[in-house]
Amino acid sequence: MNKRVKVYIIGAVQGVFFRANIKQLADKLNLKGYAKNLPDGSIEAVFEGDEKKILEIINFCKKGPKHAKVNNIKVINEEFKCEYTQFEISYD
């Protein structure tokens, strides 16, 4: 079943290739969406795709890459929209 979630990753998560690692895993899992840095130092990500694969990437987000320190993540279930054609890193 397809699903869509918005995830906020809080902690020392910027400047440690977190978004690049998320993109690499999302591409491998065929998930669509985006990841972007927020001004408060956290990361926002949206994932669309297979529910089991989304659970896999959420588990990755809970720990992150080697030098990340994740303090908390917030997962918000959203209505599946099939809005994205690929997974992108947003730089806005």
N, C-alpha and C positions, 0 to 999 in steps of 0.2 A: 504494500500500500504506500502511496506517495504521501509525503508530509512536508511541512515547511515550519522551520523554527528560526527565531532570532535569538542569538546568544550574545551576552555581554561577558567578556573575560576581564577580570579585575585583578590587578597586581602589578608586578614588574614584568610587563609583557610587551613593551615596545622596545625596539632596538635589539631584539634577540632572534630575529627572523621568524617570529611567530606567524605572521601572515603568510610568508613564503611557505612555511611548513604546512599551514592549513590548506593553502592552494594545492600543494603537491598531493596531499592526502585526498582532498576533494576531487581532484582530477582522477586519481586512481580509483576512487569510489563512484565516479560518474555523478557527482553532486553538482548542482548549479547554485549560483548566488554570488556573494561578495564578502570580503573582510576589509575593514578599514580601522585606522587609528582614530580615537576620539581625543578631544582636547584635554580630558582629565587623566590621560595616560592609559585608559582601558582600550579594549578592542571590541568592535561590534561586528558580528558576522551573521549572515543569513544563509541558511542551507535549505535547498529544495531537492527532494529525491526520495529514494527508497527509505522507509522508516528504519530498518535495521542498519543501513549504512549511515544514517544520520546519528543513530545511537553510538556508532563506532567513532565518528568524528567528535561527538560531544565528549566521549571518554578521553580522546586525545586532548581536547581543550581544557580538561580538568587538570592536566599536568603540563602540557605544552612541550616545547623543545628544551634541550639541555640547560640553557642558561635562564630560562623563564622561571618566575616565582608566581604561580597562580594562587591568589588568596581566596577567590570565589568566582563562580560563574552563575549567571542568571539565564535560564532558558525559558523563552516565551513561545508557546505554540501559536501559530498563525494559520489562517486559511491558506490552503495550497492554491497557488495562482499560476504556476508554470510561467513565471515572469522572466526567467533568465535562460540564456542559451548556453552559458558556460559559467565557470567560476572565475571571478575577477578580484584582483587586489585594487581597492579604491584608494586614490591618492588625494582626494579632496578634503 
